[in-house]
Amino acid sequence: MDTLSPSGFLAALSEVSTHMAEARSDAASAGVIALYAQPDAALYRLPLEHLRRFEREIDRRVRSCLRPQDRLFAVDGKEWLVVLPRLPSAGILTLAMLRLEQLFNEAPLELEGVELPVRVVCGAAISPDHGKDAFHLLQSARIAGLVAGRSDGASRLYDASMEQSTPAVAMLERDLREAFTGGSELELHLQPKIHIPSGECRSAEALLRWRSSDGAWVPPPVVISLIDRLGLRHRFNRWLFQRAAQIMHELRMAGLEVDLSINLSATDLYDAEVPDLIGQALATWNAVPQRLCLEITETSMIDDSEGDSVSEVLKRLRLLGVSLSIDDFGTGFSGMSRLKRLSVQEVKIDRSFVIDLVVSARDREIANSIIDLSHRLGVEVTAEGVEDEETAAVLAQLGCDHLQGFLFSRAIPPQEFVSWVRGRSGIGAADAKVRLD
C-alpha cells in the first residue's frame, strides 16, 4: 500500500501543480477528488480488524479504476483523496467521480459473508481554476464534497457559488462563527499515548471535535478548511492554545502528571505571534511549558533556513520550553535531514506504516529504521494507529517509546480521560509501574 497521509497528499499535489506550471500546457490540468464513504450502520458493530479490512477493500476498489499516473491517499478511514494529473478537461474529472460512485453502488462490500452497502459521495476541484496551490485546491474539493453530501448526495465539481449560496455550507459557516461567540463550542478530546517501558499513560494528544447546530459531528479537516476560508485561523489558534493550557491545568488539579500534544500546521510557524500566544496561554493557566508538545504537520512547507521567519519562530518556541514533534513521519518530505534541522524531541510513525506491521516485512523495516535513527539523534518515537496486541508487541520489540491508537482508547472528552486513567490501575500516577507484556 502506498504512503497515505494528508501531508503526503499536499506534497504530491504541490509537485503535480509545479510540473503543470512548468509544462505551460493549456490542455493539461491537475484534478483532485475527495471521496467520502458512508457504510451501513451495522459495520460499527464489527471488531476493529473488520474496520481495517473495510478500508482496504475501499482502497482496492478505488485503485482498480485509476490510471497508472493517478495517486490515492487516505486520511482517516472516512475520506480518500485522489490526485489526477494531466486532465484534458474538467469533464474527465466528472466522469471519474461517476465511475467511483458506480463501483460502490453496483455491489455492496462483503466481509466474511456480511454485506455492507456503502454510499459514496465525491467532491472535486481542478487546477488552476479552483485553487492555484495544493492547499486551496484541496479545500475546494472538500467543500464540493460537503455540499454533495448535504444535498442530493450526487457528486459535485467545485463552484465558487457553493461558498456563498449553498444552505449547507452557509449553515456551517454561521455555526462556526457562533462557536467563537458562545454557540456550539469547539472541543478538544484526548487520546492516550502509552509509554511502553513502564506501561504508563504519560501523555495524550488533544484532537479537535465539533458538532454543528444539527447535532452532527463535522470531520476535523472540514472544520479546519472552513476556519481558513473564513479567515478565523488566528482566532482559532488563540482558542486552541488557551483551551490546551486549561486542560493541562485541569489534569494537574486531578493529580495526573500527563504531557499534552496539540497539532500545529507548518504554515502556523510563519505567524510571528504564535510563540507569544502560547506563552500567554501557559501563563494564564500556570501550565508548565515542558508538558506541552507541538505536533507539526505538513513539514514539507517549512523553509527553516537560517534567517528565515520560521527559523526565528522555532527558536522562540524552544526558548519558551515547549517540545516539538513531527507528525506523520516517513511520509512526504518528513525525512531525517528535516528532523535534524528542526531539532524536534519526538517523531510519530505514520499510521500507514503501522496498520500492516505484523504482515509486512517492508513496513517493519521502515519502522525499525525510523526508531533506530531517531534514537541515535536522541529523539523519542511514537507509533499511531495501533489497534491490536500483535502490532503493539512488534513495536515494543523494535524499541518504540510510545503507542497510540484504538487498542487503548479513542479520543475522549477530558473528564472521561481522567476517569480512564484512574480506572487503569493508576496509570499516569507517579508510582504506577504497569508494563506491556
C-alpha positions in Angstrom: 0.0 0.0 0.0 1.3 3.5 -0.9 2.0 6.0 1.8 -1.3 7.6 2.8 -1.5 10.9 4.7 -2.7 14.5 4.4 0.9 15.8 4.4 1.9 13.4 1.7 -1.1 14.3 -0.3 -0.3 18.0 -0.2 3.3 17.3 -1.1 2.3 15.2 -4.1 -0.3 17.7 -5.3 2.2 20.5 -5.0 4.6 18.5 -7.1 2.0 17.9 -9.8 0.9 21.5 -9.8 4.6 22.6 -10.3 5.0 20.2 -13.2 1.8 21.6 -14.8 3.1 25.1 -14.5 6.5 24.2 -15.9 4.9 22.4 -18.8 2.8 25.5 -19.6 0.3 23.3 -21.5 -3.2 24.8 -21.9 -4.6 21.3 -22.2 -3.0 19.9 -19.1 -4.6 20.4 -15.6 -4.4 18.6 -12.3 -7.6 17.5 -10.6 -8.3 16.3 -7.1 -11.2 14.2 -5.8 -12.3 14.0 -2.1 -14.2 10.7 -1.7 -16.3 10.1 1.4 -17.6 6.6 2.2 -20.6 6.1 4.5 -21.1 2.4 5.4 -24.1 0.7 6.7 -24.5 1.2 10.4 -24.0 -2.5 11.0 -20.4 -2.0 10.3 -19.8 -0.3 13.6 -20.8 -3.4 15.5 -17.9 -5.4 13.9 -14.5 -5.8 15.5 -11.8 -3.2 14.8 -9.9 -5.6 12.5 -13.0 -5.7 10.2 -13.0 -1.9 10.0 -9.4 -2.1 8.7 -10.4 -4.7 6.1 -13.3 -2.4 5.1 -10.9 0.4 4.5 -8.5 -1.8 2.5 -11.4 -3.1 0.3 -12.4 0.5 -0.5 -8.8 1.2 -1.2 -8.6 -1.8 -3.6 -11.8 -0.8 -5.4 -10.8 2.8 -5.9 -7.3 1.8 -7.2 -9.0 -0.5 -9.8 -10.4 2.4 -11.7 -7.4 4.8 -11.6 -4.8 5.4 -14.2 -1.2 4.5 -13.6 -0.2 8.1 -13.0 -3.1 8.8 -10.5 -2.3 8.7 -6.8 -4.6 7.7 -3.9 -4.3 8.9 -0.3 -6.4 8.1 2.8 -6.9 10.5 5.6 -8.8 8.8 8.5 -10.8 5.8 7.2 -13.6 8.1 6.1 -12.0 10.3 3.5 -10.0 9.3 0.5 -8.1 11.8 -1.7 -7.2 11.2 -5.3 -4.7 13.3 -7.4 -5.3 13.1 -11.2 -2.6 14.8 -13.2 -2.8 15.9 -16.8 -6.5 16.0 -17.4 -7.6 17.3 -20.8 -10.8 18.8 -19.4 -13.0 19.0 -16.4 -15.4 16.6 -18.0 -12.9 13.8 -17.3 -13.0 14.7 -13.6 -16.8 14.4 -13.6 -16.6 11.0 -15.4 -14.1 9.8 -12.8 -16.5 10.7 -9.9 -19.4 8.9 -11.6 -17.2 5.8 -12.1 -16.3 5.9 -8.4 -19.9 6.1 -7.4 -20.8 3.2 -9.7 -18.1 1.0 -8.2 -19.8 1.0 -4.8 -23.5 1.5 -5.9 -23.5 -1.6 -8.1 -22.5 -4.0 -5.4 -22.0 -3.8 -1.6 -18.8 -4.6 0.1 -18.6 -8.1 1.6 -16.6 -9.0 4.7 -16.8 -12.7 5.8 -20.2 -13.1 4.4 -21.7 -9.9 5.7 -22.8 -7.4 3.0 -22.2 -3.8 3.8 -23.9 -1.3 1.5 -21.7 1.8 1.1 -22.8 5.2 0.0 -20.1 7.2 -1.7 -20.0 10.9 -2.3 -17.3 12.8 -4.2 -16.3 16.4 -4.4 -13.8 17.5 -7.0 -11.7 20.5 -7.9 -9.4 21.3 -10.9 -6.3 23.5 -11.0 -5.8 26.3 -11.6 -9.5 27.2 -11.8 -10.4 26.1 -8.3 -7.1 26.7 -6.5 -3.7 27.8 -7.6 -1.9 25.8 -4.9 -2.3 22.4 -3.3 -3.8 23.7 -0.1 -6.7 25.7 -1.7 -7.4 23.1 -4.3 -7.9 20.5 -1.5 -10.2 22.9 0.3 -12.3 23.4 -2.8 -12.7 19.7 -3.3 -13.7 19.2 0.3 -16.3 21.9 0.1 -17.7 20.3 -3.0 -17.9 17.0 -1.2 -19.6 18.6 1.7 -22.2 20.3 -0.5 -22.8 17.0 -2.3 -23.3 15.0 1.0 -25.7 17.6 2.5 -27.8 18.0 -0.6 -28.9 15.3 -3.0 -25.9 13.1 -2.5 -24.7 13.4 -6.1 -21.0 14.1 -6.6 -20.2 17.7 -7.4 -17.4 19.7 -9.1 -16.5 22.7 -7.1 -18.1 26.1 -8.0 -17.4 29.3 -6.2 -21.1 29.8 -5.6 -21.0 26.8 -3.2 -19.4 29.0 -0.6 -21.9 31.8 -0.9 -25.4 30.4 -1.6 -25.5 26.7 -0.6 -27.6 26.4 2.5 -25.5 23.6 4.0 -22.2 25.5 3.8 -23.9 28.7 4.9 -25.3 26.9 7.9 -21.8 25.5 8.8 -20.2 28.9 8.4 -22.8 30.5 10.6 -22.4 27.8 13.2 -18.7 28.0 13.2 -18.7 31.8 13.6 -21.1 31.4 16.6 -18.8 28.7 18.0 -16.3 31.5 18.8 -19.0 33.7 20.4 -20.8 31.2 22.7 -22.5 28.9 20.2 -21.9 25.2 19.7 -18.4 25.1 21.2 -15.3 23.6 19.7 -13.9 20.8 21.8 -10.6 19.1 22.4 -10.8 15.3 23.1 -7.8 13.4 24.4 -6.3 10.2 23.0 -3.9 8.4 25.4 -0.3 7.7 24.5 1.2 4.7 26.3 4.8 4.6 27.4 6.0 1.1 26.5 8.8 0.5 29.1 6.5 1.5 32.0 3.1 0.8 30.7 2.0 4.3 31.9 -0.1 6.8 30.2 2.4 9.7 30.4 1.0 11.8 27.5 -2.1 12.4 25.4 -2.9 14.1 22.1 -5.6 16.7 22.0 -7.8 16.3 18.9 -10.4 18.8 17.6 -14.1 17.9 17.7 -17.1 20.0 16.8 -20.9 19.5 16.4 -22.9 21.7 14.1 -26.3 23.1 15.1 -28.0 20.0 13.7 -26.1 17.8 16.2 -23.8 16.1 13.6 -20.1 15.8 14.2 -18.2 17.7 11.5 -15.0 16.0 10.2 -11.9 17.9 11.6 -10.4 18.5 8.1 -13.7 20.2 7.0 -13.7 22.3 10.2 -10.1 23.5 9.6 -10.9 24.2 5.9 -13.8 26.3 6.9 -11.8 28.1 9.6 -9.2 29.1 7.0 -11.8 30.1 4.4 -13.5 32.4 7.0 -10.2 33.9 8.0 -10.5 32.6 11.5 -7.2 30.8 11.8 -5.6 33.4 14.2 -8.7 33.4 16.4 -8.8 29.6 16.3 -5.2 29.3 17.4 -5.8 31.7 20.3 -8.7 29.4 21.4 -6.6 26.3 20.8 -3.7 27.4 22.9 -5.9 28.7 25.8 -8.0 25.5 25.8 -5.0 23.2 25.7 -3.4 25.1 28.6 -6.7 25.0 30.6 -6.8 21.2 30.1 -3.2 20.9 31.3 -4.3 22.8 34.4 -7.3 20.6 34.9 -5.2 17.4 34.6 -2.7 18.7 37.1 -5.6 19.6 39.5 -6.8 16.0 39.1 -3.4 14.7 40.2 -2.3 13.5 36.8 1.2 14.1 35.5 0.4 13.9 31.8 2.0 15.8 28.9 -0.3 17.2 26.2 0.2 17.4 22.5 -1.6 19.7 20.1 -1.5 19.8 16.3 0.0 22.8 14.6 0.2 23.3 10.8 3.6 24.1 9.4 2.1 27.3 8.0 1.3 28.5 11.5 5.1 28.7 12.1 5.1 31.7 9.7 2.9 33.6 12.3 5.3 35.5 14.5 2.6 35.8 17.2 2.3 32.1 17.8 5.1 31.9 20.5 3.6 34.9 22.3 0.1 33.4 22.2 1.3 30.0 23.5 3.3 31.8 26.3 0.3 33.9 27.3 -1.9 30.8 27.5 0.6 28.8 29.6 1.0 31.8 31.9 -2.8 32.3 32.3 -3.3 28.7 33.5 0.1 28.4 35.3 0.9 25.4 33.0 4.4 24.0 32.7 5.8 24.7 29.1 7.8 21.4 29.1 4.5 19.5 29.3 3.2 20.9 26.1 4.2 19.3 22.7 3.5 20.9 19.3 2.9 18.2 16.7 3.8 19.9 13.4 2.1 18.7 10.2 2.9 19.4 6.6 6.6 19.9 7.3 7.4 20.0 3.6 6.1 23.6 3.5 8.7 24.8 6.0 11.7 26.7 4.9 13.8 26.6 8.0 17.0 28.1 6.6 19.0 30.4 8.8 17.4 33.9 9.0 14.0 32.7 7.7 10.9 33.8 9.7 10.2 30.1 10.6 13.7 29.7 12.0 13.0 32.6 14.3 9.6 31.3 15.5 11.2 27.9 16.2 14.0 29.5 18.2 11.4 31.4 20.3 9.4 28.2 20.9 12.5 26.4 22.1 13.3 29.3 24.5 9.7 29.0 25.7 10.4 25.4 26.7 7.7 23.6 24.7 8.7 20.4 22.8 8.3 19.8 19.1 7.2 16.7 17.2 6.9 15.8 13.6 3.5 14.2 12.8 3.1 11.6 10.1 6.8 10.9 10.0 8.1 8.9 7.0 5.6 10.5 4.5 6.1 13.3 2.1 9.3 15.2 2.8 9.5 14.4 6.5 13.0 13.0 6.2 15.9 12.6 8.6 17.5 15.8 7.3 14.5 17.8 8.3 14.3 16.0 11.6 17.9 17.1 12.4 17.3 20.8 11.3 14.1 21.2 13.2 15.6 19.9 16.4 12.5 18.0 17.5 12.1 15.9 20.6 9.6 13.4 19.1 8.6 11.8 15.8 5.4 9.9 15.1 5.5 7.0 12.8 2.6 7.5 10.3 -0.2 5.0 10.7 0.2 3.8 7.1 3.4 2.1 8.3 1.7 0.7 11.4 -1.5 -0.9 10.2 0.3 -3.8 8.2 3.3 -4.0 10.5 2.6 -7.6 11.6 2.3 -9.0 8.0 4.6 -6.6 6.1 8.3 -7.0 6.3 8.8 -3.8 4.4 6.8 -1.8 6.9 8.6 -3.4 9.8 12.0 -2.4 8.2 10.8 1.2 7.7 9.6 1.4 11.3 12.8 -0.2 12.6 14.9 2.3 10.6 12.9 5.3 11.9 13.2 4.1 15.5 16.9 3.3 15.3 17.9 6.6 13.6 15.7 8.7 15.8 17.2 7.2 19.0 20.7 7.9 17.6 19.7 11.5 17.4 18.2 11.5 20.9 14.6 11.7 19.7 11.7 9.6 21.1 9.3 7.7 18.8 5.5 7.3 19.0 3.6 5.0 16.7 0.0 6.0 16.0 -2.8 3.8 14.7 -2.1 0.8 16.9 -5.2 -1.3 17.0 -4.2 -4.8 18.1 -1.9 -6.5 20.6 0.2 -8.2 17.9 1.2 -4.8 16.4 1.9 -3.4 19.9 4.2 -6.3 20.6 6.2 -5.9 17.4 6.6 -2.1 18.1 7.8 -2.9 21.6 10.4 -5.4 20.2 11.6 -2.7 17.8 12.2 -0.3 20.7 9.4 2.2 20.0 8.8 4.5 23.0 5.1 5.3 22.9 2.0 3.7 21.4 -1.3 5.5 20.4 -4.4 4.0 18.9 -7.8 2.3 19.4 -6.2 -0.6 21.2 -6.0 1.6 24.2 -8.7 4.2 23.6 -10.3 6.5 21.1 -10.2 10.3 21.7 -12.5 11.1 24.6 -13.5 14.2 26.5 -11.1 15.4 29.2 -13.3 14.3 32.1 -13.7 10.8 30.6 -9.9 10.8 30.1 -9.3 11.4 33.8 -11.7 8.5 34.7 -10.0 6.3 32.0 -6.5 6.9 33.5 -7.7 6.3 37.1 -9.5 3.1 36.0 -6.4 1.6 34.6 -4.7 0.6 37.9 -3.3 4.1 38.5 -1.6 4.5 35.1 -0.5 8.1 34.9 0.3 8.4 38.6 3.9 8.7 39.7 4.1 5.3 41.3 2.4 3.3 38.5 4.6 0.5 37.1 2.3 -1.4 34.8 4.2 -3.0 32.0 3.2 -4.0 28.5 3.8 -7.8 28.2 
